[in-house]
Each structure stands twice: as C-alpha cells, then as structure tokens.
Amino acid sequence: MALLKYEEIAESLRVRMANGEFPPGAMLPSGRDLAEQWQVSRATVVKAMDVLRNDGVVEARQGSGFVVTETALARPAGNRRSGDARVAGGMPFTRVGSPERATPPARVATALHLSDGATALRRSRLMQLPDGTPHSYVEAWFPPDIADRAPRMEQHAPIAEGTTRYIRRQTGRCPAEGTDVTTVRLATETEARLLSLELPAVVAVVLHTAYDRDGNPLVCEEGVTPGTLWELETTYPM
C-alpha cells in the first residue's frame, strides 16, 4: 500500500530517529527545510508532524520547532507492567535478521488461531542489559490480518512509537487481555549463540499472547531468557 506524502515524510523521520540521527532531545529540521527537501507545502509537513506528535515521539517547543521525545526501546504491550514474567520494558535491543513471513511453531500457530501451514510475520530481537550483554531473545509473531494492515511491520527499522501504538493506529485494535505460559527447557544452538551461552544451558521460555477485546490475537511472543537471569516477582493481597 503506497504511503501518502505526509506519511512518507513521517516515516522517513521515524527511520532517522531509530537510526540515531535524531536522538531523544534533538531538534528536527524546520518545517521550511522539510518542505523544501520534499518539495511539498508547509501544510503537508504540518500533517507529518501531527502524525509523529500523535504517536508521542515528538513534541512542539514554542519558538523552536519539534524535539524528539522517544527512542526505539522495547516496552511491555498494553498495560503490562515491567517486572512481569515477560521481558521488562525500557530495555534496549538489537534487531535479529529482517522481518519475514514464515510458518510459526505449532504452539504459536495455535495461539494465533492459524490453520496448518499458514504463515505469520516474524520480528526477532535481542534484548540487552545496560552493559550490552544479551538478556533475552524474543520472536514476535503477528497474524496476517495485522501484518497486512500495518506495512511498517515488515521493515527492518524499529518502530519508534512502539508496535502496540502503531497497530492501534492502523487497525483500531489494541490489547485487552494477555496470556503468559512459562516453561523451562534446554537452549537450542541458535539461542545459545545469540545469548552467549555454553551448551547445555537451561532457559526459561515465556509464550505471551495479546488479544483484543473481541478475543482475537494481536501478537504471540516467545521470549527466551537464560535461567541465571530469569526471575518472576508477583504481588498479591493476603
């Protein structure tokens, strides 16, 4: 699906933010400069900035222009708090490979309500600790009805405003309920390589599925964490 010109400008700026050209706190080019660069009217640039502002990645500074407010960080979907069994929010990551359509593992296909042999969109990332060492390897699988309506999901660049917000804007759907299933097993060779583990190594695997208010799946994520790093903390009334 072709992007409108203002969407193309907004997308270009998102990619430049995600690549570090405009880090948090940086000023974006002026409306005049962008209009000249893209050979469009100032009104078109204003619409592009409105998209970025509505997504929460830029904010207006009176007399100055627009400043970047967010960077590409993994964060919990919906209202899930950091510290849950799932990978904590606010953790830097690197993309592993490129997004691709593939046949998911059986339990992921079941969670996504997919028929045998159906494909889904896979986005993989490696979560990192503050010192840059690997923390968790996460594969996120999106059903075709989501991927088809959210074309940026198939691009390599991180989605600056986060996938949850982007999917909500594209589809009108957002997480209303989540299910986590935690298991323990030995790491595969690929997981051991990505997580810098020596085999055999025990890992905790959290299969997280987010559903919209109608019970339809939005994403199924499989997060793999070394046993030495995985921790579950639960608070409940007594």
N, C-alpha and C positions, 0 to 999 in steps of 0.2 A: 504494500500500500504506500503510495507516494505521500511524502510529507508536504504540508503547506509551507510556504516560505517562512512564516514566523516560527513554525515548529522546527524547521530545518536550522534556523538561527539558534533557537533554544537548545536543540540537540548538540550543535557544534560547540556551544559554550559549555554544556554539561561534560562533553568529552574532554575539553581543555581543562576543566576543573578537576576531573577524575585523573587526568594525566599529570597534575601538579603545576600546570602553567598558571592557574589561578587558585592558590591555596586559600584556606579559611582566612578571612580578614583582608584579602586582596580586593582591589577595586577592579571592576570590569571595565572594558573600553566604553567610552561615552556613546550616547545614542547617536550623535552625529558621526562618530568614527564608524560605528557599526552600519549605519545607513549608507555611508559612502562605500564601505568594504563590500557590502552585499548588494549595493545598487537598488535599494528599496526606500520606501518612505519612512519618515520617523514614526508614523503610526504603526507600521509593521514591526519596527524594533520595540515599540512600547508593548505590543501584544506578546512578543517573545519574552520580554522581561516580566510581564504579568504571569506567564506560564511558570517561569522559574520562581517568582515570588510566591505563587500559589502552592508550589511544591516545597516551599520552605528552604530553598538552597541559596537564595539571595535576599537581601533586604535593602530598602532605599535609605540613603543617607542624605538628608536635606542639604542642598548646595553642593553635593559631591557626586552623587550617582548611586550605583549599586555595588554592594560589597558581598563577597561570598560568605555564607554562614555555616556551611556544612562541607564535609569531605566524604569520600567513599568509605564508610565503615559498616561492618556487619552489625545488625541490630535485631533484637527479638521481633518476631512478627506480631502484629496486632498489639494487644495489651500485655503480652507475656513479659514478666519482669526478668531482668538479668539475674543470674544466680540460679535459675531453674536448671533442670537436667539438661536442657538444650544449651548450645554454645552461648556464652554470655554476650550481651550487647556491647557495642562500642569497641570491639576487638578488631584491630587491623587485619587485613587479609590480602593474599595474592591470588589471582585467578589461575586455575589449573586448566590448561588447554583452552579450547574455544567452545562456546555453547553449541550443542548439536542435538539433532533429533535422533533418538535411539530407542531400542526396546528396553524398558526398565526391568530390574529384577522382579521376580514373581510377587514378592510381598509389597513392593512399591506399586506394581500394576494393580494389585488388589485394592490397595489404599486409594488409588486414583480412579477406581471403578472402570478400568480399561479392559477391553476384550483381549483374548490371546493374540499375540503378535502385534498389537497396536503400539505405536511409538509415542514418546513424550519428549519434551525439551529438557535437556540436562545442562545445568550450570554447576561447575565444580569450583571450590575454593579451598585454600589452605589458611586456616586461622593461625595467627601468630601472637606469641607473648610479647611483652614490651621490649625484650632484648632481641626479638626477631626469630627466636627458635619456634618450631612448629608446635601448635597446641592441639588442633583438630583438623581432620579432613572431612569436608561436607560436600555431599552431592545433593543438589536440589532438583527435583523433577516436577515439571509443570505440565498439566494435561493439555491436549491440543486446543481445546476451546479457550484456554487462557493464552497460550503462545500465539495463536492466530490473531488475536485482537491486541496483542502487546508486542509489536515488532522489535522494539528495542531490546527485548529479552534475548534475541538471537545475535546481538552484537557483543563483541569481546569487551568493550569498555564497561566499567562498573556503572550502575545506575545511581547517580548522585543522590537523588531524593529517597532511594531505597525501593526495593521491588514491591513492597506492600502498598506504598503510596502510589507508585506508578500503575500497578494493576488496578487499584481502586479508581484511578482517574480514567483508565482506558476501558474498563469493563463495568464500573459501578458496583463491583463486588469487593467485599473486604472480610477478613477473618472474624468469625463469630464464635467459633469453638475449635479447640485443638486437642489432639490425642497424641500422647507420647508412649512408646513402647521401648523399654530398655532391656538389652540383652548383653551378655558377655561372651566373647569368643576369642580365638587367636587371629592376629592380624594377617592379612594377605601380603604377598610380596610387594605389591604396589603400595599398599598402605604403609608397610614398614619403610619403604624407600622414601615416601613423602614425609613421614613423621620421624625419620631418622631413628628407627628402632632396630634392634638386633633380634632376629627370629630365633626361637619362638618368642612372641610377645603377646601379652593379654591386652585387649582393648575393650572399652565399653562402647556399645552402639546404641544410639538413640534414634528411633524412627519417629519423626514428628510429622503429623499431617494436620493441615489447617483447612477448616471447612467454612463456607459462607453460611448465612442464616437459613438457607434452604437445604443445608446438609450436603452441598456439592463441594468436592475437594478443589482447593486452590493450588496447593503445593504439597509435595511429600519430600521431606529432607531426611537424609541418612547421615548422621554425624558420628564420626569415629574418633575416639579420644583414647590415648594411652591410659592404661589402668592406673599409672602413677599420678596422672593429672586429673582424673575424673572424680568429681565429688557432687553429691546431691544433698542439699540442705532444704528441709521442709519445716515450715512454721504452722502450727495449728492450735486451736483452742483446746483447753483441757477441762 
